[in-house]
Amino acid sequence: MYKIIFCDVDGTLVNSEHRVTDLTRKAILDLKIPFVIVSARSPSGIYPILEKNGFDSAIIAFSGALIQDEDRNIIYQNGLEIPLAKRIIDFIESEKMSVAWNIFAGDKWIVKSRDDARVRREESIVEVKASEGSIEFLKEGEVVHKILCMCNPDEIDDIELTIRKHFPEVNAVKSSDILLEIMNKDVNKADSVKRYCDTLNIDTDEVVAFGDNYNDVEMLDLAGLGVLMGNAPDELKKRFEHITEDNDHDGIAKVLKLL
C-alpha cells in the first residue's frame, strides 16, 4: 500500500505547453494520500502550479536543496557557500563556456543578462522574472541553493564533465538536454524525499515517484514504485522497469488510476 507520491515538474507533471492537463489534475486532486512536488525549480517557479491547479502540496525545490511544508515553512535546506559559488561562476567565465549561468538563492534569481534568449525562455516557462547582477548581490550568510547552467545541447555533456572534474565537492547533473544543475555534493532529490518521508514516518517502500530525466534517477531508484515518463531519454528507459505514457498523454494519471 503506497502512502505518498513525489512528482517532478518539467517533462513530468506539466506537458509540452508547460501546463497540467485536466485529466492529470483531476487524478491528483482525487488522491487520498499526500502529493509532493519535487523540482529543480525555485519555490517561486513552483507556486504558480500549485495556485492554478488547486494543489495543497509540500514542495522539494532546487532538486532537493530546499524542502517546504504546505504552509511554505522551511523544513530543510542545504546550499552552496557563497565563496564556492563565486569560484564556480568565475571558472565558467574564465573558461569562456557557452553558458548562461543563473544563481538561485531562495527566491532570488540572478543572471548575467536578461537579454539572453535562454533566460527569456526560462522566465516564460516558470512565470518568474530574473534580476541582472552578480553573486556580489548576495549578502553574507545567504545560501546559494543552486547554480543553473543553460547550455547548448551538443556541449552540455562536456560542460558537465568539466565542472565535475574541477569541483568534486558539487553535484552537477542534467535536468534536460540544455540545463545543468549544480548543487552541493550531497544534494539530490532522493535524499530530500527520504528526509520528508522521515518527518511523516513513511518508509520509502511506500513511496511512488514520477520523473523524466537524469536528476530524477536517485529518486526513482529510492521509491517503492519509481515510474519513468515515456518522454525520458532512451538511455534511462533501459534502466527502469516501470515506464508510463509521456507527459503529453497523461502518463501520471494513467498510473494513478491503477494504484
Beta strands, then each sheet from edge to edge (+ up, - down):
strand 1: 4-7
strand 2: 35-38
strand 3: 59-61
strand 4: 66-68
strand 5: 74-77
strand 6: 99-105
strand 7: 108-111
strand 8: 131-132
strand 9: 146-151
strand 10: 170-174
strand 11: 179-184
strand 12: 207-211
strand 13: 225-228
sheet 1: 5+ 4- 3+ 2+ 1+ 12+ 13+
sheet 2: 8+ 7+ 6- 9+ 11- 10+
end
